[in-house]
Amino acid sequence: MDTSTTKLIQPTTDLTITQLNQECLLHLLSYLDKDSCRAFSLTCHRLREVYLDPRLWSLLLFHSPSELRRENYVLGSSLRYLAVTWHSSRVKVCNIEDWMKNQFQKDLCSKHESLVSSFLERVCTMCPNLLSLTLSGCGHISDQEVICVLQSCSRLRSLHLENCVRVTDLTLQALVLHGAGLHQVTVDFCRNVTQAGLEMIRERRPDIRLTAERSAGMIPDSKPDKRTQLPLRRRLMQKGLMFS
């Protein structure tokens, strides 16, 4: 065998990970979770540069609002798929109408009630190419935040809302006005969405695949001065049974 050929096929022993090109490093870091990726990026400037590359962050999954406080992710134009799903017993507290909460419940909510809303404001500013948004158990977001996403992220194809009690028919109306790219919409267990709102979507946007499990069949919120149909005690018992 030719000596020059032998030299070419001998492996290089002094190659370090930071000598890999940007695409290879992006691929490697994509296998890490957010915390591990951030910890890895703190080892040197080269890996920090890769960590801050928006292309690494096309998918973001959060399992509680508290995770939004961690500086272990980067928002940017490459974000395509975003989900904030909270399946905790504390969600039941968030679902209680504000005027029915005791002080302990209000104090509990005050620690996280603005986290998702503030985060979505940043998404509206920094992530115009978002394709899919899932919000589950986010009891403090309102129509305003969802409408802002629809207005800012014109490429949105899928919107999944579950157990978001402050979402109303205003969001459904915004789907018609600002959701030109939407193909799939889910509004499950959103008790302030009405049957009339759902029918409006089906009539005006038949191209949208709409599902709404239990939403229009639940007891909607009503302010204290408008509660004329059911006594307070009965309403509380029904709400307790519904979320038990």
N, C-alpha and C positions, 0 to 999 in steps of 0.2 A: 504494500500500500504506500502511496506517495506520502512523504513526510508532511508536505503542505496541507494535504487533505486531512491527515490525522490531527493537525493543529486546529483545523476548522470545526471538527466534530467533538473536540474535547469540551466538556462543560466548563463554563466560567464559575469559579468558586467564590469570587469576591462580589457578586451581584447582590445588592440590597434591595429591599422592597421599594425604597424611595426612588430607585432608578427606573422603575417601571413607568410607562407613559400614563397620561391622565386617564385614558379609556380603561386600561387594565386596573388601575387603582379604583376607579369608580365602580367597576364590576365587582371587585373584591369587597369593598365597603358596603355594597348593596346587600350582602348576605348578613350583615350585622344588624342588631336591633338599635334603636335610637341611643340608648345609654352607652352601649358598647362602642358605637360609632363615635360618639363624642369623646369618650375616654381615649380611644385610639388616636383621635385627631390631636390630642393634647401632647403627644409624644414628640412632635417636631413640626416645623413650619410647613414642610412639604405636604404632610398628611392633613394639616389644618387647611391648606389651600384646597385640597380635594374635598374635604368635609363641607366647605363653604360653596362648593360648586352646585348651583341649583339643579343640575341634571341628576344629582344623587337623590333628590327629594321629589320624585314624581308620585309617590304614594305615602300618605300619612294616616296612621291609625292611632286613635287615642281611646283609652278605656275608662277615663274619668276626667272631669274638668281639672282636677289638680295636676294632671299630666301636662296641661297647657302652660303651667308655670315654669316647667323645666326648660332650660335653654339647651335642649338636645335635638333640635331640628332647625331647618332653614326653610323659610317660605320664599317662593319665587315663581317665575313664569312657567317653570317646568312641572309644577304640581298639577296632576290630573285627577287623582282619586283621594278624597278626604272623608274620614269617618270619625265622629265623636260619639261613642256608644257607652252609656253609663247604666249598668244593671246593678243597682245597689238599693238597699233598704232606704237609704236617704232620699231616693227619688220620690218616694211617697210623700215626704215632707215638702219637697219642691212642688208637688202637685196640688197641695192645699191652697185654696184661695188666700191671698195676702190678708184679707180682713178677718179670716178665721184662724190664723196662726197665733199661737201663744208666744211669749217672749223668747222662750228657749228655741222654738222652731225658727223664729225670725233671726236669732243670733246664729243658728246653724246655717241658714241660707245665706246670710250676709258674707260668709267666708268664701263663697264660690259663685254667687248669683250673677256677677258681671263677667266672669272668666270667659264663657263661651261667646257672649256678645262682643266683648273686646277682641277676642281672637278672630271672629268672623269679620269685624271691621278691617283688620289687617289683611285677611284673605281677599276682601273686595278690592283693596288697594294694590296688592302684590301678586295675585294669582288669577289673571284674566283668562287663562286657558283651562280652568277647571272643567272637568267633564262629569264628575260624579260627586254628589254630596250626600252623606248620611248623618242624620242627627237623631239619636235615640236617647230618651231619658233626660233630655235637656229642657227641664221644666221652666227655665227662666228666659229662654229666648222668645222674642215676640215676632209679630209679622214684619216689623221694621227691618230686623236683621236678615230675615229670609228674602224679603223684597230687594234689599240692597245687593245680596248675592245674585239674584236673578238679573238685576240691572247691570251689574259689573262683570259678570261671567256669562257672556252671551253664547259661549260654546257648551254650556251645561246641557247634558243629555239625560241625566238621571238624578232625581231628587227623592230621597227617602226620609220621611219624617215619622217618628214613632214616639208616642207618649210625650209629645210636646204640647202641653196643655194651653199655652198662650197663643198658639197658632189658630187663626180664625179664617173665615171666608175671605178676608182681605188678601191673604196669601194666595188663595185659589184664584181670585180676580187678577192678581199680579202674574199668575202663570199664563193667563191669556194675553196680557199686555206685553210681558217681557220674556216669556219662556218659549221663544220661537224655535229653539233647538231641542226642546225637551221631547223625549220619546217615552219616558217612564216616570211616573209619579206615584208615590205611596204616602198615604196619610193615615197610619194606623193608630188607634187609641188616642186620637186628638179630639178631646171631647167638645171643643168649641167650634168644630167644623160641622156644618149643617148639611142635611140632605139636599137642600136647595142649592148650596154651593157646589156640591158634587155633581148634581145634575147639570148645572151651568157649564162645568168643565166638559162633561161628556157631550153636551150639545155644541159648544163653541170650539172645542178642540178634540174632535173624535179621533185624531191621529195619536193622541197620548194614551198610553196604556195605564189606566188609573185603577188603583186598588185602595180600598179604605175599610179596613177591618174594624168594626165596632165604633168608628168615629161618630157617625151621625146617630147612632143608637144610644149614646151615653148621655148622662145628665150634664148639660152645659152649666157654666158658671153664671150666676146672677148676683148683682150687687145687693147689699142688704135692703135698700129701699125699694127693690123691685121683686122681692120674694113674697109673692102673693099666692103661689100655687101650692107650695108644700111647707109645712111647719119646719122650723130649723132643726129640731131634734130628728125628724124623719129624714131630712136631707143628709144630716151627718151620718146616720145609720146606713143610708144607701151608699154614700161615698166610701164609708169604711168597708162595706161588703164588696164594693166594686174593686178596691185595690188590695183586698186581703188575699 
